[in-house]
């Protein structure tokens, strides 16, 4: 996807910040729509599709984490949450709810732009690796390596942008453990223990979608001292 073609939805109750973000991102080449709260965002989303949602966590009424959780029931659109610095619990809750990344306030506009572009680059692309097996079987789950699609029987399994990228990374090296640090690097995140913990949260969410018993994973295994490994049938 070309970032220049991307349509972003900004959700923030602070009119000043909302307008500043909209102007900055439009100058950076994006199409931008703004919503003042969760209810407004729902109305906008009912009639338009977006390539990404940038959303503040702390809003009156329904907060960003709650909205993320409900949107994930029907949308796979990437979500970047904006959180106040030090609100670690909000960041973890946001990732568990289905957000793809978070950025602590106050932030440099350039960092926001870099994170948005990094997430958009991770959106569906054809798998670059030549893989003999195009369909991976994970019990009742089928994963189409080339299309990046997951199915359970005839029903599609919705993956967030980050979950989709993780599956692409793992399916390129089935049966081989990948370290948390390497996953952070391949996901385009900053290095550090905080991001590695964030990867753990994403792995937990992904396991809920592919494992019959996520607490005793059969297909997305933890390899002690080495990281995580996809072990298809």
C-alpha positions in Angstrom: 0.0 0.0 0.0 1.2 3.5 -0.8 1.1 5.7 2.3 0.0 8.5 0.0 -3.2 6.7 -0.7 -4.0 5.8 2.9 -7.2 7.2 4.6 -6.7 7.7 8.3 -9.4 8.2 11.0 -8.3 10.4 14.0 -10.3 10.0 17.1 -9.6 12.5 19.9 -11.9 14.6 22.2 -9.4 17.5 22.3 -10.3 19.8 19.4 -6.9 21.5 19.3 -5.0 18.2 19.2 -7.4 16.7 16.7 -7.0 19.7 14.3 -3.2 19.7 14.7 -3.0 16.0 13.9 -5.3 16.4 10.9 -3.3 19.2 9.4 0.0 17.6 10.0 -1.0 14.2 8.5 -2.7 15.9 5.6 0.5 17.8 4.9 2.3 14.4 5.1 0.1 13.2 2.2 -2.7 11.3 3.9 -6.4 11.5 3.5 -7.7 12.3 7.0 -11.1 12.2 8.7 -11.6 13.2 12.3 -14.0 12.1 15.0 -14.5 13.9 18.4 -15.4 10.8 20.5 -16.2 7.1 20.3 -19.9 7.6 19.3 -18.9 9.9 16.5 -16.2 7.4 15.4 -18.8 4.6 15.2 -21.1 6.7 13.0 -18.2 7.6 10.7 -17.0 3.9 10.5 -20.5 2.8 9.6 -20.2 4.5 6.3 -16.5 4.6 5.5 -13.6 2.2 5.4 -10.2 3.4 6.6 -6.7 2.1 6.3 -5.8 3.0 9.9 -7.3 4.5 13.1 -5.3 6.8 15.4 -7.1 7.1 18.6 -6.7 8.7 22.0 -7.3 6.3 25.0 -8.7 8.9 27.5 -12.0 10.2 26.1 -15.2 11.1 27.9 -17.8 8.4 27.7 -16.4 5.3 26.0 -12.7 5.2 26.1 -10.2 4.2 23.4 -9.5 0.8 24.8 -13.2 -0.1 25.0 -13.8 1.1 21.5 -10.8 -0.9 20.2 -12.2 -4.0 21.8 -15.6 -3.7 20.2 -14.2 -2.7 16.8 -12.1 -5.8 16.8 -15.3 -7.9 16.6 -16.0 -6.6 13.1 -12.9 -4.7 11.9 -9.3 -5.6 11.1 -8.3 -2.0 10.5 -4.9 -1.2 12.2 -5.3 0.8 15.4 -2.6 3.0 17.0 -3.5 4.2 20.5 -2.3 7.5 22.0 -1.7 7.2 25.7 -0.5 9.5 28.5 3.1 8.8 29.4 3.4 6.4 32.4 0.0 4.8 31.8 1.5 1.3 31.3 -1.8 -0.4 32.2 -3.6 1.4 29.4 -1.0 0.4 26.9 -1.2 -3.3 27.9 -5.0 -3.2 28.0 -5.0 -1.6 24.6 -2.8 -4.3 23.1 -4.9 -7.0 24.7 -8.0 -5.3 23.3 -6.6 -5.5 19.7 -4.5 -2.4 19.1 -1.5 -2.8 16.9 0.7 -0.2 18.6 0.7 2.7 21.0 2.5 6.0 21.3 3.0 7.8 24.6 2.1 11.5 24.9 3.7 14.0 24.5 5.2 12.7 21.2 7.1 14.2 18.3 5.0 14.4 15.2 7.8 12.7 13.2 7.6 9.7 15.5 3.9 9.4 14.9 4.5 9.6 11.2 7.2 6.9 11.4 4.9 4.6 13.4 1.9 5.1 11.0 4.1 4.4 8.0 5.6 1.3 9.6 2.2 -0.2 10.4 0.9 0.6 6.9 3.9 -1.1 5.4 3.0 -4.3 7.3 -0.4 -4.4 5.8 -1.1 -7.3 3.4 1.7 -7.9 1.0 2.6 -11.0 -0.9 4.8 -13.3 1.0 8.4 -12.7 -0.2 9.7 -16.1 0.7 9.4 -19.0 -1.6 7.5 -21.6 0.4 6.9 -25.1 -0.8 3.8 -25.4 1.4 1.2 -22.7 0.5 -1.4 -23.8 3.1 -0.4 -24.5 6.7 -2.6 -26.7 8.8 -3.0 -25.8 12.5 -5.5 -28.4 13.6 -8.9 -27.1 12.4 -7.2 -23.8 11.3 -5.9 -23.3 7.8 -3.5 -20.5 7.0 -2.9 -19.4 3.4 0.7 -18.3 3.3 0.5 -16.4 0.0 -2.8 -14.6 0.7 -2.1 -14.1 4.4 -5.6 -15.4 5.2 -6.7 -17.7 8.0 -9.8 -19.9 8.0 -11.6 -22.3 10.3 -13.7 -24.5 8.1 -15.6 -22.1 5.8 -15.3 -19.2 8.3 -12.5 -16.6 8.0 -10.5 -15.9 11.1 -10.0 -12.1 11.5 -6.4 -11.1 12.1 -5.3 -7.6 13.1 -2.4 -6.1 11.1 0.1 -7.1 13.8 -1.3 -10.7 14.0 -1.1 -11.0 10.3 2.5 -9.8 10.2 3.4 -12.3 13.0 1.8 -15.1 11.0 3.9 -14.1 7.9 7.1 -14.1 10.0 6.4 -17.5 11.6 5.1 -19.1 8.4 8.3 -18.1 6.6 10.3 -20.3 9.1 7.9 -23.1 10.3 9.5 -25.3 12.9 12.3 -22.7 13.7 12.2 -20.7 16.9 12.3 -16.9 16.5 13.6 -14.8 19.4 11.5 -12.0 20.9 14.1 -9.5 19.9 14.0 -10.7 16.3 10.2 -10.4 16.3 10.4 -6.9 17.6 12.9 -6.1 14.8 10.8 -7.7 12.1 7.7 -5.9 13.3 9.5 -2.6 12.9 9.4 -1.7 16.6 11.9 0.0 18.7 14.2 -2.3 20.6 13.8 -2.9 24.3 12.2 -5.0 27.0 8.9 -3.0 26.9 8.5 -3.9 23.2 9.4 -7.6 23.9 6.6 -7.7 26.5 4.3 -6.1 24.0 5.1 -9.0 21.6 4.2 -11.4 24.4 0.8 -9.8 24.5 0.3 -10.1 20.8 1.4 -13.8 20.9 -1.2 -14.4 23.6 -3.9 -12.9 21.5 -2.9 -14.8 18.4 -2.9 -18.1 20.4 -6.5 -17.4 21.3 -7.4 -17.6 17.6 -5.4 -20.7 16.6 -5.1 -22.9 19.7 -7.8 -25.1 21.2 -6.2 -24.5 24.6 -4.2 -21.3 24.5 -2.7 -22.0 27.9 -1.1 -25.2 26.5 -0.2 -24.2 23.0 0.3 -26.9 20.4 1.0 -24.8 17.3 2.5 -21.5 18.5 5.0 -22.9 21.0 7.3 -21.2 23.5 10.8 -22.6 23.1 12.6 -22.0 26.3 15.6 -19.7 25.9 15.0 -19.3 22.1 11.6 -17.5 21.6 8.5 -18.6 19.8 8.0 -21.2 17.1 5.2 -22.1 14.7 4.7 -25.9 14.5 2.1 -26.7 11.9 0.7 -30.2 11.3 
